[in-house]
């Protein structure tokens, strides 16, 4: 008798139960296997959770096994099936998240349904506004730090405007500080900071305006430390209106000096211990008669140093030519300085670039460590985001390269000139010269009487000495004769007058090749018979004496 007969079940019923059990087991195994390989259960990225044990911003690896990598675009998961990019399957820049902790960014994906800036200006205008994007690596690093809960310090350096001392602003600064605006919170940099502060709220977030009236980047190349804190995180630079074009024109442009000045300034800022993210902004005056301005002097520098350059000029210049009635009364108060609406538009262009970097981070594209982004054939180490030498040094001269070490002795800040006219830095000789300000906005040391003498004790490192002076076709500006130490005969003539429509603070060279160390630089006002001014003016205005 068969063994199963002892349990009292017929053979047919036992076979039926056995088949049911086997079928159920197979179905269960298939279901479990399907759940393991389903794309809906794969781990996506979260830009807010970094491993506390890591000392750098390198995200955790996603240890989930994938057949095909998954990229997060806004709220939509989709598979990257590009057969030309097999290396993406080994990308390590994925940060695990849980649905409860993952932040949402309504402006992602770029120009998606929640991107209100793109809806207002359109994709084409926004793309044109990015004169240079590069990797935006440092900006992404500061974004990750803000996402981790760290405070962010902003600073702005740029051209002239109404000087108003407000909270968190030291020093103050045509465009950057917002001349003709009633509310200084309407400036493009204040609006940009306000957006950041709402996106990443922190009691330690701050912004400092170091902008100065009628001043070029050449002044700040030496004197930036007099106007902004050196532990800053994000720096906005706007000198497109005040800096000259490298291309000649009847208004006096055509000097490559603006390229060198911006190179000095940018390199010095990038070398700060806080490793700030630097963003250049390009605005333009509606009164300008041509396209070219300081932007063309800045583009080689931003390309070389891999710095984002947001250009309102690129975005709107041609439209303004075709439809001036839509631009002149809306974006400008006086045809030269931006209105509140003009500043808002400029801010939106900057903010949209920052949002684009957030969306890139949301997709796992963290550029802090280049090795996590398919480095390719010629990768650089992660700490080499500062070029080896400046933009002017030839490869044959690399061994002799020395970093620029600027020194600034300025009269152009309220911190240097007190209410009583006593300066923090005083010339050793002041015969006929005095401290003077224009509407508590532009500060100088001035003289008008021929023979007036001033002497500056300064220190030089690379042997270079410059002076920042006020240049204009107005105000009866004349000339001075300047010399180093006691060699008056080997001096140089410096003219305050020039035949240009611009009234600007310009840094001009005085000497090169001086021995390293302490020197006295003296200047004497020349008589009307030696004045460059058509009316023989003798007034002269000095903002700073600087050396390198």
C-alpha positions in Angstrom: 0.0 0.0 0.0 1.3 3.4 -0.9 2.5 5.5 2.1 0.0 8.3 1.6 -2.9 5.8 2.0 -2.3 5.9 5.8 -3.5 9.5 6.1 -6.8 8.6 4.5 -6.5 10.9 1.4 -7.1 9.7 -2.1 -4.1 9.9 -4.5 -5.9 12.4 -6.8 -6.5 14.9 -4.0 -2.9 14.8 -2.8 -1.6 15.5 -6.3 -4.0 18.5 -6.6 -2.7 20.1 -3.3 0.9 19.5 -4.4 0.4 21.4 -7.7 -1.4 24.3 -5.8 1.5 24.6 -3.4 4.2 24.6 -6.2 2.3 27.2 -8.2 1.9 29.5 -5.2 5.6 29.3 -4.4 6.7 30.1 -8.0 4.3 33.1 -8.1 5.6 34.4 -4.7 9.3 34.2 -5.9 8.5 36.0 -9.2 6.7 38.8 -7.3 9.6 39.3 -4.8 12.1 39.4 -7.7 10.1 41.9 -9.6 9.9 44.2 -6.6 13.6 44.1 -6.2 14.3 45.2 -9.8 11.5 47.7 -10.2 12.6 51.3 -11.0 10.0 52.7 -8.7 11.9 51.2 -5.7 15.4 52.5 -6.6 17.1 55.1 -4.4 17.1 58.6 -5.9 19.1 61.6 -4.7 18.7 64.1 -1.9 20.9 67.2 -1.8 20.2 67.9 1.8 21.6 64.8 3.5 25.4 64.6 3.6 27.4 62.1 5.7 28.4 63.9 8.8 31.5 61.8 9.0 32.8 63.2 5.8 35.1 66.3 5.9 34.4 67.3 2.3 31.2 67.7 0.3 31.4 64.2 -1.3 28.1 62.5 -1.2 27.4 58.9 -0.2 27.2 56.2 -2.8 24.0 54.7 -3.8 24.6 51.0 -3.0 21.4 49.8 -4.7 22.1 47.6 -7.7 20.9 49.1 -11.0 20.7 47.7 -14.5 20.2 51.3 -15.8 21.1 54.5 -14.0 18.3 56.8 -12.9 18.4 60.6 -13.0 16.0 62.8 -11.1 14.6 65.7 -13.1 12.3 67.8 -11.0 9.6 65.4 -9.7 10.0 62.9 -12.6 12.2 59.8 -12.6 13.5 58.7 -15.9 16.1 56.3 -17.1 19.3 57.5 -18.9 19.6 55.1 -21.8 22.3 56.9 -23.7 24.6 54.0 -24.9 27.4 56.6 -25.4 27.7 57.3 -21.7 28.2 53.9 -20.0 30.3 55.5 -17.3 27.2 57.1 -15.8 26.3 53.7 -14.3 29.2 54.1 -11.9 28.5 57.7 -10.8 29.2 58.2 -7.1 27.5 61.6 -6.6 24.2 60.2 -5.4 22.8 61.1 -1.9 20.2 58.8 -0.4 17.0 60.4 0.8 13.6 59.5 2.2 10.4 60.9 0.8 9.8 62.7 4.2 13.1 64.6 4.1 13.6 65.4 0.4 13.1 69.1 -0.3 11.1 70.2 -3.3 12.1 72.9 -5.7 9.2 74.2 -7.7 11.5 75.8 -10.2 13.0 72.4 -11.2 13.1 71.3 -13.9 14.4 74.4 -15.6 11.6 76.1 -17.6 9.2 73.5 -16.3 5.7 74.3 -15.0 7.0 75.8 -11.7 9.7 78.0 -13.2 8.1 81.4 -12.9 11.2 83.3 -14.1 11.3 81.3 -17.3 7.6 81.8 -17.8 8.1 85.6 -17.6 11.2 86.0 -19.7 11.3 82.8 -21.9 13.9 80.2 -22.4 15.8 82.0 -25.2 16.3 85.3 -23.3 17.5 83.4 -20.2 20.0 81.4 -22.3 21.3 84.6 -23.9 21.7 86.2 -20.4 24.4 83.6 -19.5 27.5 85.1 -21.2 29.6 82.4 -19.6 28.4 79.6 -17.3 31.4 77.3 -16.9 31.1 74.6 -14.2 29.8 77.0 -11.5 31.7 74.7 -9.2 32.2 77.2 -6.4 28.6 78.4 -6.5 27.5 74.8 -6.2 29.8 74.3 -3.2 28.2 77.3 -1.4 24.7 76.0 -2.3 25.5 72.7 -0.7 26.8 74.5 2.4 23.6 76.5 2.7 21.6 73.3 2.2 23.5 71.8 5.1 22.3 74.7 7.3 25.3 77.0 7.2 25.0 80.8 6.9 26.0 82.6 3.7 27.8 86.0 3.6 27.2 88.0 0.4 29.2 91.0 -0.8 28.8 93.3 -3.8 31.4 95.5 -5.5 30.6 97.8 -8.3 30.0 101.3 -9.6 28.5 104.4 -8.2 25.2 105.2 -6.6 23.5 107.0 -3.7 25.4 106.1 -0.5 23.1 105.0 2.3 24.3 103.4 5.5 22.0 100.5 6.3 22.2 97.5 8.5 24.9 95.0 7.5 26.4 97.4 5.0 29.9 98.8 5.4 31.3 101.3 3.0 28.6 101.9 0.3 28.5 101.8 -3.1 26.3 104.4 -11.1 24.4 101.0 -10.9 25.4 98.7 -8.0 24.2 100.8 -5.1 21.2 102.0 -7.0 21.4 105.7 -7.7 17.9 107.2 -8.2 16.3 104.5 -6.1 14.2 105.5 -3.1 14.5 102.1 -1.4 18.0 100.5 -1.4 16.3 97.1 -0.9 15.3 97.4 -4.6 18.8 97.0 -5.9 19.6 93.8 -7.8 22.0 92.5 -5.2 19.6 93.1 -2.3 16.9 91.3 -4.3 19.3 88.4 -5.0 20.2 88.1 -1.4 16.6 88.3 -0.3 15.8 85.3 -2.6 18.7 83.4 -1.2 17.7 84.2 2.4 14.2 82.9 1.8 15.4 79.8 0.1 18.0 79.1 2.8 16.9 81.0 5.9 19.6 81.5 8.5 20.0 84.2 11.2 23.7 84.4 10.2 23.0 85.3 6.5 24.3 88.8 5.7 25.1 91.1 2.8 27.7 93.8 2.6 27.8 96.5 -0.1 31.3 97.6 -1.0 30.2 99.5 -4.2 31.7 102.9 -4.8 30.5 105.8 -7.0 32.2 106.4 -10.3 34.8 103.7 -9.7 36.4 101.0 -11.9 37.6 97.5 -11.1 41.1 98.9 -11.1 40.5 100.6 -7.8 39.0 97.5 -6.2 41.9 95.3 -7.5 44.0 97.0 -4.8 41.4 98.2 -2.3 38.8 95.4 -2.1 39.8 94.5 1.5 38.8 98.1 2.5 35.2 97.5 1.4 34.2 93.9 2.0 34.9 91.2 4.7 37.5 88.7 3.8 35.4 85.7 5.0 32.7 86.3 2.4 31.0 83.3 0.6 29.4 84.8 -2.5 30.7 88.0 -4.3 28.8 89.8 -7.0 30.9 92.1 -9.3 29.3 94.7 -11.6 31.8 96.9 -13.5 30.4 96.5 -17.0 29.3 100.2 -17.2 32.3 101.8 -15.6 35.1 99.6 -17.0 36.1 100.4 -20.5 36.0 98.3 -23.6 39.3 97.0 -25.0 38.2 98.1 -28.4 39.0 101.7 -29.4 36.2 104.2 -29.8 35.9 108.0 -29.9 35.0 108.1 -26.2 38.4 107.0 -25.1 38.0 103.2 -24.9 40.6 100.8 -26.2 42.8 100.2 -23.2 43.5 96.6 -22.1 44.1 97.8 -18.6 40.6 96.9 -17.6 41.4 93.2 -18.4 44.5 93.3 -16.2 42.7 95.0 -13.4 39.9 92.5 -13.4 42.4 89.7 -13.5 44.1 91.1 -10.4 40.8 91.5 -8.7 39.3 88.1 -9.5 42.5 86.2 -8.7 42.8 88.0 -5.4 39.2 87.2 -4.4 39.5 83.6 -5.5 42.6 83.2 -3.3 40.7 84.3 -0.1 40.7 81.5 2.5 36.8 81.3 2.4 37.1 80.3 -1.3 34.2 82.5 -2.3 32.0 82.0 -5.3 32.4 85.0 -7.6 29.7 86.0 -10.1 30.1 88.8 -12.6 27.1 90.9 -13.7 26.9 92.8 -17.0 24.4 95.7 -17.1 24.4 98.6 -19.6 23.3 102.2 -20.0 20.5 103.0 -22.3 22.3 106.1 -23.2 25.3 104.2 -24.5 25.8 104.6 -28.2 27.3 101.2 -28.9 27.2 97.6 -27.7 30.8 97.4 -26.4 31.6 98.2 -22.7 33.4 96.6 -19.9 31.9 93.2 -20.6 34.3 92.7 -23.4 37.2 93.4 -21.0 35.8 90.9 -18.5 35.0 87.9 -20.8 38.6 86.7 -21.1 39.0 86.7 -17.3 35.7 84.8 -16.6 36.7 82.2 -19.2 40.1 81.8 -17.7 38.9 81.6 -14.1 35.7 79.6 -14.8 33.4 82.3 -13.3 29.7 82.7 -14.2 28.9 85.9 -16.1 25.2 87.0 -16.2 24.6 89.6 -18.9 21.5 91.8 -18.9 23.1 93.5 -21.9 23.2 90.2 -23.9 19.6 89.5 -23.0 18.0 92.9 -23.9 20.3 95.0 -26.0 18.9 94.1 -29.4 15.3 94.2 -28.1 16.0 97.7 -26.7 17.2 98.8 -30.2 14.0 97.4 -31.8 11.6 98.5 -29.1 13.1 101.3 -27.1 9.7 102.5 -25.8 9.4 99.1 -24.0 12.8 99.5 -22.3 13.7 103.2 -21.7 10.7 104.3 -19.5 10.4 100.9 -17.8 13.9 99.8 -16.9 15.6 103.2 -16.5 14.9 106.2 -14.3 17.2 108.6 -16.2 18.3 106.6 -19.2 21.5 105.6 -17.4 20.7 104.2 -14.0 18.3 101.3 -13.6 14.8 101.8 -12.2 13.4 99.5 -9.5 12.0 97.4 -12.3 15.3 97.3 -14.0 17.0 96.1 -10.9 14.3 93.4 -10.5 14.9 92.1 -14.0 18.7 92.0 -13.4 18.1 90.1 -10.1 15.8 87.6 -11.8 18.5 86.8 -14.3 21.0 86.1 -11.5 18.5 84.1 -9.5 17.6 81.9 -12.5 21.2 81.0 -12.9 21.4 80.0 -9.2 18.2 78.0 -9.5 19.7 76.2 -12.5 22.6 75.1 -10.2 20.2 73.9 -7.6 18.3 71.8 -10.2 21.7 70.3 -11.3 22.4 69.4 -7.7 18.9 67.9 -7.4 19.8 65.6 -10.3 23.0 64.6 -8.6 25.4 66.7 -10.7 27.7 67.8 -7.9 30.7 69.5 -9.3 32.6 70.0 -6.1 34.5 66.8 -6.8 35.2 66.6 -10.5 36.0 62.9 -10.2 32.3 62.2 -9.5 31.2 63.6 -12.9 32.9 61.3 -15.4 36.2 63.2 -15.4 37.3 62.1 -18.8 40.7 62.0 -20.3 42.3 65.2 -18.7 41.0 65.5 -15.2 42.3 68.1 -12.7 42.6 67.5 -9.0 39.7 68.9 -7.0 41.8 71.7 -5.4 42.9 73.2 -8.7 40.0 75.5 -9.4 42.5 78.4 -9.3 44.7 78.5 -12.4 48.4 78.0 -11.7 49.4 81.5 -12.8 47.6 84.7 -13.8 46.2 85.3 -17.3 49.2 87.3 -18.5 52.0 85.0 -17.5 53.6 83.0 -20.3 54.3 79.4 -19.8 58.0 80.2 -20.2 57.7 82.5 -17.1 55.8 80.2 -14.8 58.9 79.5 -12.6 59.3 83.2 -11.9 55.6 83.9 -11.2 54.7 85.7 -8.0 51.2 86.3 -6.7 50.0 89.9 -6.8 50.1 91.4 -3.3 48.1 94.7 -3.4 48.4 97.5 -0.9 45.8 100.2 -0.6 46.0 103.7 1.0 42.5 105.1 0.3 40.6 108.2 0.9 37.5 106.9 -0.8 35.6 105.4 2.1 33.7 106.9 5.1 35.9 104.6 7.2 39.0 106.5 6.1 37.6 110.0 6.4 35.8 110.9 9.6 33.3 113.7 10.2 36.2 115.9 11.3 38.3 115.2 8.2 40.9 113.1 10.0 41.9 110.1 8.0 43.0 106.7 9.2 45.8 106.9 6.7 47.4 110.4 6.4 50.0 111.6 3.9 53.2 112.7 5.6 53.1 116.1 3.8 49.9 118.1 3.0 50.6 121.6 1.7 47.5 123.1 0.0 45.7 119.7 0.0 42.5 118.9 1.9 40.0 116.1 2.5 36.7 116.7 0.6 33.6 114.9 -0.2 30.8 115.3 -2.8 27.4 115.0 -1.1 28.8 112.5 1.4 29.1 110.0 -1.5 32.4 110.5 -3.2 35.5 111.1 -1.1 38.8 112.6 -2.2 41.9 114.5 -1.2 42.0 117.6 -3.4 44.0 120.7 -4.3 43.6 123.6 -6.8 46.5 125.9 -6.1 49.6 125.4 -8.3 52.6 124.2 -6.2 50.5 122.4 -3.6 52.5 119.4 -2.4 51.5 116.0 -1.0 53.7 113.1 0.0 52.5 109.5 0.6 54.6 107.0 2.5 54.0 103.6 0.9 55.4 100.1 0.7 55.9 98.1 -2.5 56.4 94.4 -3.2 56.6 94.0 -7.0 57.9 97.5 -7.5 54.6 98.9 -8.9 52.9 102.1 -7.8 49.5 103.4 -9.1 47.2 106.3 -8.1 43.4 106.3 -8.4 42.3 109.7 -9.5 39.1 111.4 -10.7 39.0 111.7 -14.6 36.5 114.0 -16.3 36.1 116.6 -19.0 34.4 118.8 -16.4 35.3 120.4 -13.1 38.4 122.3 -14.4 40.6 119.3 -13.7 44.3 119.9 -14.3 47.6 118.0 -13.8 50.1 117.0 -11.2 53.8 116.0 -11.3 54.6 112.9 -9.2 58.0 111.3 -8.3 59.4 108.6 -6.0 61.6 109.5 -3.1 64.0 112.4 -4.0 64.3 111.8 -7.7 61.9 114.6 -8.9 63.4 114.9 -12.3 62.5 111.3 -13.1 58.9 111.8 -12.3 55.7 111.5 -14.4 52.9 113.9 -15.3 49.3 112.8 -14.5 46.3 114.5 -16.0 42.9 114.7 -14.4 41.3 116.0 -17.6 40.4 113.8 -20.5 38.2 114.2 -23.6 35.5 111.7 -22.7 31.9 111.8 -21.6 32.6 109.6 -18.6 33.3 111.0 -15.1 35.1 108.1 -13.5 37.7 107.2 -10.8 40.6 105.6 -12.7 43.7 103.9 -11.5 46.7 105.1 -13.5 50.3 103.8 -13.3 53.0 106.0 -11.7 56.1 103.8 -11.4 57.4 100.4 -12.1 60.7 98.7 -11.1 61.0 100.3 -7.6 63.0 98.3 -5.1 60.9 96.3 -2.7 60.4 98.2 0.5 59.3 101.6 1.8 59.1 104.7 -0.4 57.8 108.2 -0.4 55.7 109.3 -3.4 55.2 113.0 -3.8 52.9 115.0 -6.2 52.8 118.7 -6.9 49.9 120.6 -8.6 51.2 122.1 -11.9 50.4 125.6 -13.0 47.8 126.6 -15.5 50.4 127.0 -18.2 51.1 123.2 -18.0 47.5 122.1 -17.6 45.9 119.6 -20.1 42.6 121.3 -19.6 41.4 123.5 -22.5 40.6 126.2 -20.0 43.8 125.7 -18.0 42.1 124.2 -15.0 44.3 123.2 -12.0 41.9 121.2 -9.7 43.0 117.7 -8.9 41.3 114.9 -7.0 42.9 111.7 -5.6 40.9 108.7 -4.3 43.8 106.5 -3.3 47.5 105.7 -3.7 48.1 101.9 -4.3 51.0 99.6 -4.8 51.8 96.1 -5.7 
